Amino acid sequence: MDEVANPRDNWLLAALADREWDRWNSHLEPVSLPLGKVLYEPGGRLPFVFFPTTAIVSLLYVMENGSSAEIAVVGNEGLVGISLFMGGESTSSQAVVQAAGHGFRLKSNLLMEEFNRGGPVLHLLLRYTQALITQMAQTSVCNRHHALDQQLCRWLLLTLDRLNSSEVVMTQELLSTILGVRRASVSEAAGQLQRDGLIRNERGRIHVLDRPALELRSCECYGVVKKEYERLLPDIKAT
């Protein structure tokens, strides 16, 4: 698993001071995160937290009828499993890998021991959590008030920020699940972006051709989220 040889490709792990890093390093386990892998289900216990390096994970809220929508995306800037240290051992959301890759996992009890020490790790995790909550809130507002093509632009930009590529591997079926809309609506929105020269949409892949134009086409929600990550986490690489 040489692709994940360096856990400090995750920006939260890279931000750890030497003393904390020395305590964590031997406990971090490399993991493969294939497309569609479910890291946890609503109501499930969290035996591990995950630090993606090259993978991207969608946090989804699942309704009783089985429909779902994405509430946040987590990549190499963060961790999956904040509910562990926010007061519970389970969560109401589902975590699903939306872009295959790799990462590291840490046993939940070890993270809680570190969190309860207080100090730099606690403050780092709380600042990251505040940034993630901002993303969740902005996603909710965006889904309610902005056009689907703007939502798609926002999602593509957030995803590209967490990839070293201008290409996103994503089926329209999965994208419709993430955005919480019909597949036909996703096809229409993606088709319009392609006709305007912003993307090239192939089977299972979206190639971004003009990122500056994509940013102009997006609503303000992308910028709000990006600025909040940069404000709250200035000591790690900005998203």
C-alpha positions as CSV (number, residue, x, y, z in Angstrom):
1,M,0.0,0.0,0.0
2,D,2.8,2.4,-1.0
3,E,0.2,5.0,-2.1
4,V,-0.6,5.7,1.6
5,A,3.0,5.6,3.0
6,N,2.7,9.1,4.4
7,P,-0.2,9.7,6.8
8,R,0.8,13.4,6.8
9,D,-0.8,13.7,3.4
10,N,-3.8,14.3,5.6
11,W,-3.7,17.9,6.6
12,L,-5.0,17.4,10.2
13,L,-2.3,14.8,10.8
14,A,0.3,17.0,9.2
15,A,-0.7,19.8,11.7
16,L,0.1,17.7,14.8
17,A,3.1,18.8,16.8
18,D,6.0,16.4,17.3
19,R,4.8,15.3,20.8
20,E,1.3,14.4,19.6
21,W,2.6,12.9,16.4
22,D,4.9,10.6,18.3
23,R,1.9,9.3,20.3
24,W,-0.3,8.8,17.2
25,N,2.1,7.5,14.6
26,S,2.4,3.8,15.6
27,H,-1.4,3.5,16.0
28,L,-2.4,4.8,12.6
29,E,-3.5,2.0,10.3
30,P,-3.4,2.4,6.5
31,V,-6.7,1.4,4.8
32,S,-8.0,1.1,1.3
33,L,-11.2,3.0,0.7
34,P,-12.9,1.7,-2.5
35,L,-15.8,3.6,-4.2
36,G,-19.1,3.0,-2.4
37,K,-17.6,1.6,0.8
38,V,-19.8,2.5,3.8
39,L,-17.6,3.5,6.8
40,Y,-20.6,3.8,9.2
41,E,-24.4,3.6,9.1
42,P,-26.9,5.9,11.0
43,G,-27.1,4.8,14.6
44,G,-24.0,2.6,14.3
45,R,-21.1,2.7,16.8
46,L,-17.8,4.2,15.7
47,P,-14.9,1.9,16.5
48,F,-12.6,3.9,14.3
49,V,-12.2,7.4,13.0
50,F,-10.8,7.9,9.4
51,F,-8.3,10.3,8.0
52,P,-8.5,10.3,4.2
53,T,-5.4,11.0,2.2
54,T,-6.5,10.3,-1.4
55,A,-10.1,9.2,-0.9
56,I,-13.2,11.5,-0.5
57,V,-16.1,10.5,1.8
58,S,-19.6,11.8,1.6
59,L,-21.6,12.3,4.8
60,L,-25.2,11.5,3.9
61,Y,-28.5,11.9,5.8
62,V,-30.7,9.0,5.0
63,M,-34.5,9.3,5.2
64,E,-36.9,6.5,6.4
65,N,-37.9,5.8,2.8
66,G,-34.3,5.2,1.8
67,S,-33.7,8.5,0.0
68,S,-30.6,10.5,0.9
69,A,-28.7,13.7,0.3
70,E,-25.2,14.8,1.1
71,I,-24.7,17.1,4.0
72,A,-20.9,17.4,3.8
73,V,-17.8,16.1,2.0
74,V,-14.5,15.1,3.8
75,G,-11.2,14.6,2.1
76,N,-7.5,15.0,3.0
77,E,-8.3,18.2,4.9
78,G,-10.2,16.4,7.7
79,L,-11.5,13.3,9.5
80,V,-14.6,11.1,9.4
81,G,-16.2,10.5,12.8
82,I,-16.5,13.9,14.6
83,S,-19.6,12.7,16.5
84,L,-17.3,10.5,18.6
85,F,-15.8,13.5,20.5
86,M,-18.9,15.7,20.2
87,G,-20.8,13.8,22.8
88,G,-21.8,10.4,21.4
89,E,-20.6,7.1,20.1
90,S,-23.0,7.0,17.2
91,T,-24.3,9.3,14.5
92,S,-27.5,10.0,12.6
93,S,-25.6,10.2,9.2
94,Q,-24.1,7.7,6.9
95,A,-20.5,7.9,5.6
96,V,-19.8,6.5,2.1
97,V,-16.7,6.7,0.0
98,Q,-17.5,8.8,-3.1
99,A,-14.0,8.9,-4.6
100,A,-11.9,5.8,-4.2
101,G,-8.5,6.1,-2.6
102,H,-6.7,5.5,0.7
103,G,-6.4,6.9,4.2
104,F,-5.6,6.0,7.7
105,R,-7.8,4.9,10.6
106,L,-7.3,5.3,14.4
107,K,-9.1,3.4,17.1
108,S,-11.8,5.6,18.7
109,N,-10.6,5.1,22.2
110,L,-7.2,6.4,21.3
111,L,-8.7,9.5,19.8
112,M,-10.8,10.1,22.9
113,E,-7.8,9.7,25.1
114,E,-6.0,12.4,23.1
115,F,-9.1,14.6,23.0
116,N,-9.5,14.4,26.7
117,R,-5.9,15.5,27.3
118,G,-7.0,19.0,26.2
119,G,-4.4,21.2,24.6
120,P,-3.5,21.6,21.0
121,V,-5.3,18.5,19.6
122,L,-8.6,19.4,21.3
123,H,-8.5,22.9,19.8
124,L,-7.5,21.6,16.4
125,L,-10.3,19.1,16.3
126,L,-12.9,21.7,17.5
127,R,-11.8,24.2,14.9
128,Y,-12.1,21.5,12.2
129,T,-15.5,20.6,13.5
130,Q,-16.7,24.2,13.3
131,A,-15.5,24.4,9.7
132,L,-17.4,21.1,8.9
133,I,-20.5,22.4,10.6
134,T,-20.3,25.5,8.4
135,Q,-20.1,23.3,5.3
136,M,-23.2,21.3,6.5
137,A,-25.2,24.5,7.1
138,Q,-24.2,26.0,3.8
139,T,-25.0,22.8,2.0
140,S,-28.5,22.9,3.5
141,V,-29.0,26.5,2.5
142,C,-27.7,25.8,-1.0
143,N,-29.9,22.8,-1.6
144,R,-32.9,24.9,-0.6
145,H,-32.3,28.2,-2.4
146,H,-29.9,27.7,-5.4
147,A,-30.4,26.1,-8.8
148,L,-29.2,22.6,-9.4
149,D,-26.4,23.6,-11.8
150,Q,-25.1,26.0,-9.1
151,Q,-25.2,23.1,-6.6
152,L,-23.3,20.9,-9.0
153,C,-20.7,23.5,-9.5
154,R,-20.3,23.9,-5.7
155,W,-20.0,20.1,-5.3
156,L,-17.4,19.8,-8.1
157,L,-15.3,22.6,-6.7
158,L,-15.3,21.2,-3.1
159,T,-14.4,17.8,-4.6
160,L,-11.6,19.2,-6.8
161,D,-10.1,20.9,-3.7
162,R,-9.6,17.5,-2.2
163,L,-8.2,15.8,-5.3
164,N,-4.9,16.3,-7.2
165,S,-6.8,16.1,-10.4
166,S,-9.2,17.9,-12.7
167,E,-11.2,14.7,-13.2
168,V,-13.9,13.3,-10.9
169,V,-14.8,9.6,-11.1
170,M,-18.5,9.7,-10.4
171,T,-21.6,8.0,-11.9
172,Q,-24.7,10.1,-12.4
173,E,-26.6,7.6,-10.2
174,L,-24.3,8.2,-7.3
175,L,-24.3,12.0,-8.0
176,S,-28.1,12.0,-7.9
177,T,-28.0,10.3,-4.5
178,I,-25.4,12.8,-3.2
179,L,-27.4,15.8,-4.4
180,G,-30.8,14.3,-3.4
181,V,-32.4,14.8,-6.8
182,R,-33.6,12.6,-9.7
183,R,-30.9,11.2,-12.1
184,A,-32.6,13.0,-15.0
185,S,-32.2,16.3,-13.3
186,V,-28.4,15.6,-12.8
187,S,-28.1,14.7,-16.4
188,E,-29.8,18.0,-17.5
189,A,-27.6,20.1,-15.2
190,A,-24.4,18.4,-16.2
191,G,-25.4,18.6,-19.9
192,Q,-25.8,22.4,-19.6
193,L,-22.4,22.8,-18.0
194,Q,-20.9,20.7,-20.8
195,R,-22.7,22.7,-23.5
196,D,-21.2,25.9,-21.9
197,G,-17.7,24.4,-22.1
198,L,-17.1,24.1,-18.3
199,I,-17.0,20.3,-18.1
200,R,-16.8,17.2,-20.3
201,N,-19.2,14.6,-19.0
202,E,-18.3,11.0,-19.9
203,R,-19.7,7.7,-18.6
204,G,-18.7,7.6,-15.0
205,R,-16.3,10.6,-15.2
206,I,-16.5,14.4,-15.1
207,H,-13.6,16.3,-16.6
208,V,-13.4,20.0,-15.4
209,L,-12.3,22.0,-18.4
210,D,-12.6,25.6,-17.1
211,R,-12.3,25.9,-13.3
212,P,-12.4,29.7,-13.2
213,A,-15.7,29.7,-15.2
214,L,-17.0,27.0,-12.8
215,E,-16.3,29.2,-9.8
216,L,-18.1,32.1,-11.5
217,R,-21.1,29.8,-12.2
218,S,-21.2,28.5,-8.7
219,C,-23.3,30.3,-6.0
220,E,-21.6,32.0,-3.0
221,C,-21.8,28.9,-0.9
222,Y,-18.5,27.5,-2.2
223,G,-16.7,30.7,-1.3
224,V,-18.2,30.8,2.2
225,V,-17.1,27.3,3.0
226,K,-13.6,27.8,1.6
227,K,-13.1,31.0,3.5
228,E,-14.3,29.4,6.8
229,Y,-11.9,26.5,6.5
230,E,-9.0,29.0,5.8
231,R,-10.1,31.2,8.8
232,L,-10.4,28.4,11.3
233,L,-7.5,26.2,10.1
234,P,-4.8,28.7,9.1
235,D,-2.1,26.4,10.5
236,I,-2.8,23.6,8.0
237,K,-2.8,23.6,4.2
238,A,-5.8,25.6,3.1
239,T,-8.5,23.8,1.1
